Each structure stands twice: as C-alpha cells, then as structure tokens.
Amino acid sequence: MTTPTPKQPVPPYVPGHNLLAGKSVLITAAAGAGIGLSTAIKIAQEGASALMISDVHDGRLQKAVEQIEAETGLRPHAHLCNVTREDDVQALINTAVDKMGHIDVLVNNAGLGTSNKLLDMTDDQWNLVLDVTLNGTFRMTRAALKHMSQRGQGVIVNNASVLGWRAQKEQAHYAAAKAGVMAFTRCAAMEAAEFGVRINAVSPSIVLHDFLRKSAPADLLAELESKEAFGRAAEAWEIANVIVFLASDYSSYMTGEVVSVSSQRA
C-alpha cells in the first residue's frame, strides 16, 4: 500500500505583473467558486483593460461581478450564456465585441463533471457532459475565431483535465470529453495559426472548490489529494496563473499545446 504524501503548505498568492495590460478578455463559466472565477480575478489583476464573464446562473454571475470589482477595482461586463446553445454563443460573442470593442483572449472554462458508473450511465448523462464540455468548447472557439481571424490576432485557452490522459472509475464521460478538448485544441491550433491566433489548453489534476466538495465524496477527494506530489490539491488561482501565462505574450511561440498543471504523473 502506498504511503500518503505529507501535505505541503499552500504557497503565497502571486501578485499581478501586468501580463495582460490592455487586453480585452472573455471567460465562460466564470461565476461560482472554481477556476473560472479565480481566472477572472487574476486576469483583472494582470492589467486587462476590459473583461466579460459569462455563466448560466444569473444570481451567481452578478455575485461574481461584485466580487471581481471589490477585489480588483475592475468591474467586468456580464452576460448569460449556455454553451450548449448556438444562439447563446453567438449572442455572447456579439455582446463581448459590442461592450469591449474586440476580444483579445477567450478562456473556454465551461465544463460539466459528474460521477456515473458506465453500466448505469444513460445516453442523456453521457451526452450532456460531452455537449457542455467538448461541444461547448467547439462552439465558443468557432465563434471567437471568426472574430479573431478578421483582426489577425487573438488567443484562446481551453480548460482540459489530466483525466484526458489518466483513467479513473466513474469518469468515462468526463474523461472522453476532456480528451476531446485536448485533441480539438491541437487540431484547431493548426488552422488558427494562419490567422495569427494561438490556441492552447491547461490540464489540471485536482482543484478543490465548493462545487467539487459538494459533488464528490470526501473520502475520494482525500485519496486523490494524497496521491499528489505535494499531498494537496491545487488552489484554483494556481491554475489561473498558468492560464494567464498562456493568454499572455510570454507564450507567443506556443500553440496546440496541452500544459499539465499537475504535481502527479499524468
């Protein structure tokens, strides 16, 4: 039996360094308490001149707007969007361009994860996870690329997962969707390059936040944490740091890459 790794302390929060100064950024699924909200806060702290966040929950979205402004001084635009609906996606892109003038960076954070045994999984459960996580990333990328290609520049960062590489029980639908995001990122990047647009993805392992704590058993989360090299889950802002790097000019020669943000072998 493997001995659990001693839990290491969380490092100090990294302050902003104006890596996104003057950029206009759009983030999907940025309400709540996960990677999306942390990324929105981090992007504002990195000097973005304009920010738009979207989500499917209006109440949560408005709370996120207030929190981002309180913590960063930048009040983001907000727009409801369900990435499984093409009309919603088009309305989000059009509104973002109208409010911000253009979109320099798109962060595709929308995704849906549940735990279901394969023998018990219904078609609807399988299709919903793929429609939000994979098809939603496709729809948003397609819509944003039409805008970015006309400008001859832009960056798209997708949120994948180490489950796109690694096997885990009851995660067949989510793993398949995230593996699809990885493959989609690589192929889309090759097409986008001719327009001066870069597309990359982050691939986190375990990131503890309130939604995950409510949706997964505590003993499973503790087991997954114990397997990490630092004996702990990542903080959402630690993933946001890498998203910011991929969105910034510091990664100007990177495209079609899937960056593992994990302390565990994938």
N, C-alpha and C positions, 0 to 999 in steps of 0.2 A: 504494500500500500504506500502510495506517495505521501511524503510528509508535507503538510500545507506550508506554503511560503509565508514567513513572517510579514505582517503588513507594514509597509513603509509609509511615512507621513506624506501628506499631500504637499507639493512644493508651493511656494508663494505664487500668487496670481501675477501674471506677466502684464505690465502696463503697456499701453499703446505706443507705437513708434511711427504713426502717420504712414503706415504702409499702403493705405488706400486713400490717401489725400486726394480730394477732388473727384472721387469715383461715385457713380450712381449704382446702387446695388438693390437687387430684388431677391427676397428669400421666401421660399414656400414653407409652410408648416412651422411658422416662427413663433407661435403662441404656446403657452404651457410652460413646461419646466425642463425641456430637454435641450438637445444640440441646437435646434433652430433658434430658440430664444437666446442662448448663450452666444451663438454666432452673430445674431443681430446686435447684441450689446458690444461684442468685440469689434465688429465692423464699424460701429459708430465711434468707438474709442480709437480706432485706427485712422480716423480723419475723413471718413466718407462724407461727401457733401450732401448726398441725398440717399434716403433709404426707404424702401417699401417692403412691408411684411404682409404675408397672406396666411390664411388658415381657414378651416371650415367652421370654426366655433366663434361666433361674433363676440360673445362676452369675454372669452379668453383672449381674443385678439385685441380688444380695447384695453384690457388689463396690461397686455404686453406693451402696447403703445405708451401707456403711462409709466410703466417700469423702465422702459428704454430711455424715455425722456428724463426721468428722475435720476437715472444713473449716469447718463452720458451728456445730457443737455441737447441732444438732437431728437426732435420729435419725428418719428417715422410716419410715412403715409401707410394706410392700412386698407386692404381690400379682401373681401371674402372670396374664396376660390376652392372648388372641389376639383382636384386634378384628374378625376375620372370623367369629367365633362368637358368636351372640347370648347363649348361656348364659354364656360367659365375661364378656361385657359386663355382664350383669345381676349376676353374682356380684361383679364388681369394684365396681360402684356400691353394692351392698348391703354389702359389706365396708367400703368407704370410709365409709359412713354409720355403720356399727356402730363402727368404730375412732375416727372423728373427731367423731361426733355429727351432722354435716351437711357439705355440700360448698358452699363459697362460690364457688370457682373451679375450672373444668375447663380444662385445657390439652390440646387434641387434637393431639398431636405425631406419632402413629403414621402412618407412610407408607413406601412402598417404591418405590425408583427403580432401574431397570436401563437398559442401553443396548441397543436392538434395532432393526435396520432393519425398516421396515414390511413389505417384501416377504418377510422371513424370520420375522416375528413370528407366533407361534402364538396360538390363542384362549386357551390356558391362560396364556401370558405376559401377554397383554392383560388378561384377567380378574383375575389375581392382583394386579396393580398397582392396578387400579380397586377391587378388593374391600378391600384394606388401606387405601389412601389416601383414597378417596371414601366407599365404603360404611362403612368403619370409623368415619369422622368422623360420618356419619349415625347409626350405631348408638349411639355414645357420646353424641352430642348428644341424641338422643331419650330415652335412659335418664336422663341428667342433668337434662334439662328437666322430666321428670315429678317429680323430687325438688325441683328449684328452684322450680317453679311453685307448689307447695304452700306454700313458705316466702315467696313473693312477692319473691324477690331471688336474685341469682346472676350470675355472669359466665362466659362460655365464650370461649376464644381458640383459633382454629384456625390450623394451620400450612399456608399455601398456598405459592406459589412464583411468581417472575416468569415462569416457563415457562407459567403460566396465561395470560399475555399475549404472550409472546415465542416466536418459532419457533426450534427447534434440531433438527438431524438426530438421528435415532435416539431421540427422546424423545416420540413421538406418544402413547404410552400414559400416560406420566407427566404430560405437559402437559395431556392431556384430563382426567385425574384432578384435577389441581390447579386447572384452570379450573372444574371441577365443584365443588370445595371453595369457590371464590370465590362462585359463583352460589348454592350452598347456604347459605353464610354470610349473604348478603344476604336471601334469602327466609326463612330460619329466624329471623333477627333480627326481621323484621316480625311473626311470630307470637309470638315470645318477649316482645316489648315489653309486651304487655298483662299479663304476669305480673311485670313489673319485672326481667326478665332481659335482659342485654345480650350480644350475640354479635358478635365482630369477628374479623379474621384478620390475620396478618402474612404478607408475601410477600417472602421473602429472595431474593437472587440467588445468588452462590456463597459457600458457607461451607465452608472446608477443615477436615476432621477425619479421623481414621484410617480410618473406614469408606469415605469418599469416595475417599481416596487409594488404597485397595485395589480399588475398583470402577470407577475411571475412569482412562484413560491419562494419564500425567504431562504429555505434550505438550498434550493437550486442556485440562487444568486450568490449565496455564501460559498458554495462549491466552485462556481465559476471564478469568483474573486480569488479563491485560494490557489488556483492554477496559474494566475498571472505572476509574472516575474517579480512585481513589486508587492504582491499579496493583496492588491486592492484594485477596485475598478477605476477607470479613468473618470476624471471630472469632465463635465460637458465642455467647459472652457478650454480644456487641453485639446479636445478635438477641434474646437473653433480656431485655435491657434494655427493648426495645420491647414484648415480651410482658408484662413486669411492668407497664409503663405502662397497657396495655390492660386488665390484670386489676385495676388499682387504681382508687380513686375519682377520680383525676385525669382519667380519661377518661369521667366519668359521663354525658356527653351524646353519646357515640359509640356507635352500634350499626349493624350492617350494613355496616361499613367494611372495606376491604381495604387495609392500610397497606404500601406498598412500602418494604422495608428494603434499599435498594439504592443504590449510587453510580452506577448506569448507567441510561440511559433504558430504560424497560420496553418 
